[in-house]
Amino acid sequence: MVAIGAAGVLAAVLVGQGRFAAGLAVGAALAILSYFWLHQAVEKLLAAAPERLPWGAVAKFALRYPLALGAVYVFYRTGWLDHRAILAGLFVPVGGAFLEGVVQIREGWRCPNAGEDTTLAGK
C-alpha cells in the first residue's frame, strides 16, 4: 500500500501538481493508518476473552472513520489541500487489495496442483 501511495504522489509531482500530491499523501497516510488500526483491532478482539474487550482496540476501531472524515472536512473547509486528492488517497488500500488479488491469482496459475485435493482424504 505504501508503494501504491508513493507511486501516486510521485506521479502527481512529476505532472506538476504539488498541491494534489500533498493531498494524496495525506489521504494515503490516513488510509494506511486506518488499515493498520483495523488489523490490530481485529487481532486483539479475536485474541481477547469473550467477556472483556481491550479498550484501545475498540477505540481504534471506532475512530477510524471519524478521523478520516474529519480530516477531509478540515481540508475541504480551509482549502489548504485538495479534498478530492485526499479522498483519492483514501482508496489506496483498495488498490493494495486489488494488486494482492492479482498476485494470488498469478501464483495459483503457477502452482501445478491448483484446485486438486492434496490432503490425505483425497488419496
Rosetta constraint file for C-alpha pairs under 8 A:
AtomPair CA 1 CA 5 HARMONIC 6.23 0.50
AtomPair CA 1 CA 32 HARMONIC 7.10 0.50
AtomPair CA 1 CA 92 HARMONIC 6.24 0.50
AtomPair CA 1 CA 93 HARMONIC 5.90 0.50
AtomPair CA 1 CA 95 HARMONIC 7.37 0.50
AtomPair CA 1 CA 96 HARMONIC 5.01 0.50
AtomPair CA 2 CA 6 HARMONIC 6.00 0.50
AtomPair CA 2 CA 28 HARMONIC 7.92 0.50
AtomPair CA 2 CA 32 HARMONIC 7.55 0.50
AtomPair CA 3 CA 7 HARMONIC 5.96 0.50
AtomPair CA 4 CA 8 HARMONIC 6.23 0.50
AtomPair CA 4 CA 92 HARMONIC 6.62 0.50
AtomPair CA 4 CA 95 HARMONIC 7.22 0.50
AtomPair CA 4 CA 96 HARMONIC 7.05 0.50
AtomPair CA 5 CA 9 HARMONIC 6.22 0.50
AtomPair CA 5 CA 24 HARMONIC 7.57 0.50
AtomPair CA 5 CA 25 HARMONIC 6.78 0.50
AtomPair CA 5 CA 28 HARMONIC 5.73 0.50
AtomPair CA 5 CA 89 HARMONIC 7.06 0.50
AtomPair CA 5 CA 92 HARMONIC 6.12 0.50
AtomPair CA 6 CA 10 HARMONIC 5.99 0.50
AtomPair CA 6 CA 25 HARMONIC 7.57 0.50
AtomPair CA 7 CA 11 HARMONIC 6.05 0.50
AtomPair CA 8 CA 12 HARMONIC 6.22 0.50
AtomPair CA 8 CA 21 HARMONIC 7.59 0.50
AtomPair CA 8 CA 24 HARMONIC 7.43 0.50
AtomPair CA 9 CA 13 HARMONIC 6.20 0.50
AtomPair CA 9 CA 21 HARMONIC 4.79 0.50
AtomPair CA 9 CA 22 HARMONIC 7.35 0.50
AtomPair CA 9 CA 24 HARMONIC 6.27 0.50
AtomPair CA 9 CA 25 HARMONIC 6.20 0.50
AtomPair CA 10 CA 14 HARMONIC 6.10 0.50
AtomPair CA 10 CA 21 HARMONIC 7.42 0.50
AtomPair CA 11 CA 15 HARMONIC 6.25 0.50
AtomPair CA 12 CA 16 HARMONIC 6.33 0.50
AtomPair CA 12 CA 17 HARMONIC 5.22 0.50
AtomPair CA 12 CA 18 HARMONIC 6.71 0.50
AtomPair CA 12 CA 20 HARMONIC 6.67 0.50
AtomPair CA 12 CA 21 HARMONIC 5.14 0.50
AtomPair CA 13 CA 17 HARMONIC 5.41 0.50
AtomPair CA 13 CA 18 HARMONIC 5.36 0.50
AtomPair CA 13 CA 21 HARMONIC 5.97 0.50
AtomPair CA 17 CA 21 HARMONIC 6.09 0.50
AtomPair CA 18 CA 22 HARMONIC 6.20 0.50
AtomPair CA 19 CA 23 HARMONIC 6.31 0.50
AtomPair CA 19 CA 81 HARMONIC 6.05 0.50
AtomPair CA 19 CA 82 HARMONIC 6.62 0.50
AtomPair CA 20 CA 24 HARMONIC 6.04 0.50
AtomPair CA 20 CA 81 HARMONIC 7.05 0.50
AtomPair CA 20 CA 82 HARMONIC 5.79 0.50
AtomPair CA 20 CA 85 HARMONIC 5.51 0.50
AtomPair CA 21 CA 25 HARMONIC 6.09 0.50
AtomPair CA 21 CA 85 HARMONIC 7.34 0.50
AtomPair CA 22 CA 26 HARMONIC 6.27 0.50
AtomPair CA 22 CA 81 HARMONIC 6.98 0.50
AtomPair CA 23 CA 27 HARMONIC 6.16 0.50
AtomPair CA 23 CA 81 HARMONIC 5.35 0.50
AtomPair CA 23 CA 82 HARMONIC 5.62 0.50
AtomPair CA 23 CA 83 HARMONIC 6.78 0.50
AtomPair CA 23 CA 84 HARMONIC 7.83 0.50
AtomPair CA 23 CA 85 HARMONIC 4.89 0.50
AtomPair CA 23 CA 86 HARMONIC 4.76 0.50
AtomPair CA 23 CA 89 HARMONIC 7.47 0.50
AtomPair CA 24 CA 28 HARMONIC 5.97 0.50
AtomPair CA 24 CA 85 HARMONIC 4.69 0.50
AtomPair CA 24 CA 86 HARMONIC 4.97 0.50
AtomPair CA 24 CA 87 HARMONIC 7.68 0.50
AtomPair CA 24 CA 88 HARMONIC 6.42 0.50
AtomPair CA 24 CA 89 HARMONIC 4.62 0.50
AtomPair CA 25 CA 29 HARMONIC 6.01 0.50
AtomPair CA 25 CA 86 HARMONIC 7.43 0.50
AtomPair CA 25 CA 89 HARMONIC 6.55 0.50
AtomPair CA 26 CA 30 HARMONIC 6.19 0.50
AtomPair CA 26 CA 86 HARMONIC 6.10 0.50
AtomPair CA 26 CA 89 HARMONIC 7.04 0.50
AtomPair CA 27 CA 31 HARMONIC 6.10 0.50
AtomPair CA 27 CA 85 HARMONIC 7.08 0.50
AtomPair CA 27 CA 86 HARMONIC 4.06 0.50
AtomPair CA 27 CA 87 HARMONIC 6.16 0.50
AtomPair CA 27 CA 88 HARMONIC 6.87 0.50
AtomPair CA 27 CA 89 HARMONIC 3.98 0.50
AtomPair CA 27 CA 90 HARMONIC 4.86 0.50
AtomPair CA 28 CA 32 HARMONIC 6.04 0.50
AtomPair CA 28 CA 86 HARMONIC 7.33 0.50
AtomPair CA 28 CA 88 HARMONIC 7.93 0.50
AtomPair CA 28 CA 89 HARMONIC 4.13 0.50
AtomPair CA 28 CA 90 HARMONIC 5.36 0.50
AtomPair CA 28 CA 91 HARMONIC 7.39 0.50
AtomPair CA 28 CA 92 HARMONIC 5.83 0.50
AtomPair CA 29 CA 33 HARMONIC 6.03 0.50
AtomPair CA 29 CA 89 HARMONIC 7.70 0.50
AtomPair CA 30 CA 34 HARMONIC 6.00 0.50
AtomPair CA 30 CA 68 HARMONIC 6.36 0.50
AtomPair CA 30 CA 90 HARMONIC 6.80 0.50
AtomPair CA 31 CA 35 HARMONIC 6.10 0.50
AtomPair CA 31 CA 68 HARMONIC 7.64 0.50
AtomPair CA 31 CA 89 HARMONIC 7.04 0.50
AtomPair CA 31 CA 90 HARMONIC 4.83 0.50
AtomPair CA 31 CA 91 HARMONIC 7.14 0.50
AtomPair CA 31 CA 92 HARMONIC 6.77 0.50
AtomPair CA 31 CA 93 HARMONIC 6.72 0.50
AtomPair CA 32 CA 36 HARMONIC 6.23 0.50
AtomPair CA 32 CA 92 HARMONIC 7.60 0.50
AtomPair CA 32 CA 93 HARMONIC 6.80 0.50
AtomPair CA 33 CA 37 HARMONIC 6.13 0.50
AtomPair CA 34 CA 38 HARMONIC 6.11 0.50
AtomPair CA 34 CA 64 HARMONIC 5.42 0.50
AtomPair CA 34 CA 65 HARMONIC 7.96 0.50
AtomPair CA 35 CA 39 HARMONIC 6.17 0.50
AtomPair CA 35 CA 93 HARMONIC 7.38 0.50
AtomPair CA 36 CA 40 HARMONIC 6.11 0.50
AtomPair CA 37 CA 41 HARMONIC 5.97 0.50
AtomPair CA 37 CA 57 HARMONIC 8.00 0.50
AtomPair CA 37 CA 60 HARMONIC 5.85 0.50
AtomPair CA 37 CA 61 HARMONIC 6.73 0.50
AtomPair CA 37 CA 64 HARMONIC 7.48 0.50
AtomPair CA 38 CA 42 HARMONIC 6.10 0.50
AtomPair CA 38 CA 60 HARMONIC 7.21 0.50
AtomPair CA 38 CA 61 HARMONIC 5.90 0.50
AtomPair CA 38 CA 64 HARMONIC 7.76 0.50
AtomPair CA 39 CA 43 HARMONIC 6.25 0.50
AtomPair CA 40 CA 44 HARMONIC 6.15 0.50
AtomPair CA 40 CA 57 HARMONIC 7.09 0.50
AtomPair CA 41 CA 45 HARMONIC 5.96 0.50
AtomPair CA 41 CA 57 HARMONIC 4.47 0.50
AtomPair CA 41 CA 58 HARMONIC 6.73 0.50
AtomPair CA 41 CA 60 HARMONIC 6.69 0.50
AtomPair CA 41 CA 61 HARMONIC 6.06 0.50
AtomPair CA 42 CA 46 HARMONIC 6.04 0.50
AtomPair CA 42 CA 57 HARMONIC 7.76 0.50
AtomPair CA 43 CA 47 HARMONIC 6.16 0.50
AtomPair CA 44 CA 48 HARMONIC 5.92 0.50
AtomPair CA 44 CA 54 HARMONIC 7.20 0.50
AtomPair CA 44 CA 57 HARMONIC 6.51 0.50
AtomPair CA 45 CA 53 HARMONIC 6.34 0.50
AtomPair CA 45 CA 54 HARMONIC 7.16 0.50
AtomPair CA 45 CA 57 HARMONIC 7.05 0.50
AtomPair CA 48 CA 52 HARMONIC 6.71 0.50
AtomPair CA 48 CA 53 HARMONIC 6.03 0.50
AtomPair CA 48 CA 54 HARMONIC 7.20 0.50
AtomPair CA 49 CA 53 HARMONIC 6.98 0.50
AtomPair CA 53 CA 57 HARMONIC 7.72 0.50
AtomPair CA 53 CA 58 HARMONIC 7.36 0.50
AtomPair CA 54 CA 58 HARMONIC 6.48 0.50
AtomPair CA 55 CA 59 HARMONIC 6.11 0.50
AtomPair CA 56 CA 60 HARMONIC 6.14 0.50
AtomPair CA 57 CA 61 HARMONIC 6.10 0.50
AtomPair CA 58 CA 62 HARMONIC 6.07 0.50
AtomPair CA 59 CA 63 HARMONIC 5.98 0.50
AtomPair CA 60 CA 64 HARMONIC 6.28 0.50
AtomPair CA 62 CA 66 HARMONIC 7.86 0.50
AtomPair CA 63 CA 67 HARMONIC 5.90 0.50
AtomPair CA 64 CA 68 HARMONIC 6.52 0.50
AtomPair CA 65 CA 69 HARMONIC 6.00 0.50
AtomPair CA 66 CA 70 HARMONIC 5.72 0.50
AtomPair CA 67 CA 71 HARMONIC 6.16 0.50
AtomPair CA 68 CA 72 HARMONIC 6.34 0.50
AtomPair CA 69 CA 73 HARMONIC 6.06 0.50
AtomPair CA 70 CA 74 HARMONIC 6.12 0.50
AtomPair CA 71 CA 75 HARMONIC 6.28 0.50
AtomPair CA 72 CA 76 HARMONIC 5.94 0.50
AtomPair CA 72 CA 83 HARMONIC 5.92 0.50
AtomPair CA 72 CA 86 HARMONIC 6.59 0.50
AtomPair CA 72 CA 87 HARMONIC 7.22 0.50
AtomPair CA 73 CA 77 HARMONIC 6.05 0.50
AtomPair CA 73 CA 83 HARMONIC 7.95 0.50
AtomPair CA 74 CA 78 HARMONIC 6.03 0.50
AtomPair CA 75 CA 79 HARMONIC 5.35 0.50
AtomPair CA 75 CA 80 HARMONIC 5.64 0.50
AtomPair CA 75 CA 81 HARMONIC 5.73 0.50
AtomPair CA 75 CA 82 HARMONIC 7.14 0.50
AtomPair CA 75 CA 83 HARMONIC 5.93 0.50
AtomPair CA 76 CA 80 HARMONIC 7.77 0.50
AtomPair CA 76 CA 81 HARMONIC 7.60 0.50
AtomPair CA 76 CA 82 HARMONIC 7.29 0.50
AtomPair CA 76 CA 83 HARMONIC 5.32 0.50
AtomPair CA 79 CA 83 HARMONIC 7.68 0.50
AtomPair CA 81 CA 85 HARMONIC 7.87 0.50
AtomPair CA 81 CA 86 HARMONIC 7.92 0.50
AtomPair CA 82 CA 86 HARMONIC 6.68 0.50
AtomPair CA 83 CA 87 HARMONIC 6.25 0.50
AtomPair CA 84 CA 88 HARMONIC 6.14 0.50
AtomPair CA 85 CA 89 HARMONIC 6.11 0.50
AtomPair CA 86 CA 90 HARMONIC 6.34 0.50
AtomPair CA 87 CA 91 HARMONIC 7.05 0.50
AtomPair CA 88 CA 92 HARMONIC 7.44 0.50
AtomPair CA 91 CA 95 HARMONIC 6.78 0.50
AtomPair CA 92 CA 96 HARMONIC 6.36 0.50
AtomPair CA 93 CA 97 HARMONIC 6.07 0.50
AtomPair CA 94 CA 98 HARMONIC 6.14 0.50
AtomPair CA 95 CA 99 HARMONIC 6.16 0.50
AtomPair CA 96 CA 100 HARMONIC 6.11 0.50
AtomPair CA 97 CA 101 HARMONIC 6.16 0.50
AtomPair CA 98 CA 102 HARMONIC 6.36 0.50
AtomPair CA 99 CA 103 HARMONIC 6.22 0.50
AtomPair CA 100 CA 104 HARMONIC 6.13 0.50
AtomPair CA 101 CA 105 HARMONIC 6.16 0.50
AtomPair CA 102 CA 106 HARMONIC 6.15 0.50
AtomPair CA 103 CA 107 HARMONIC 6.12 0.50
AtomPair CA 104 CA 108 HARMONIC 6.11 0.50
AtomPair CA 105 CA 109 HARMONIC 6.31 0.50
AtomPair CA 106 CA 110 HARMONIC 6.33 0.50
AtomPair CA 107 CA 111 HARMONIC 6.30 0.50
AtomPair CA 108 CA 114 HARMONIC 5.97 0.50
AtomPair CA 109 CA 114 HARMONIC 7.06 0.50
AtomPair CA 113 CA 118 HARMONIC 7.79 0.50
AtomPair CA 117 CA 121 HARMONIC 7.98 0.50
AtomPair CA 117 CA 122 HARMONIC 5.36 0.50
AtomPair CA 118 CA 122 HARMONIC 6.17 0.50
AtomPair CA 118 CA 123 HARMONIC 7.58 0.50
AtomPair CA 119 CA 123 HARMONIC 7.17 0.50
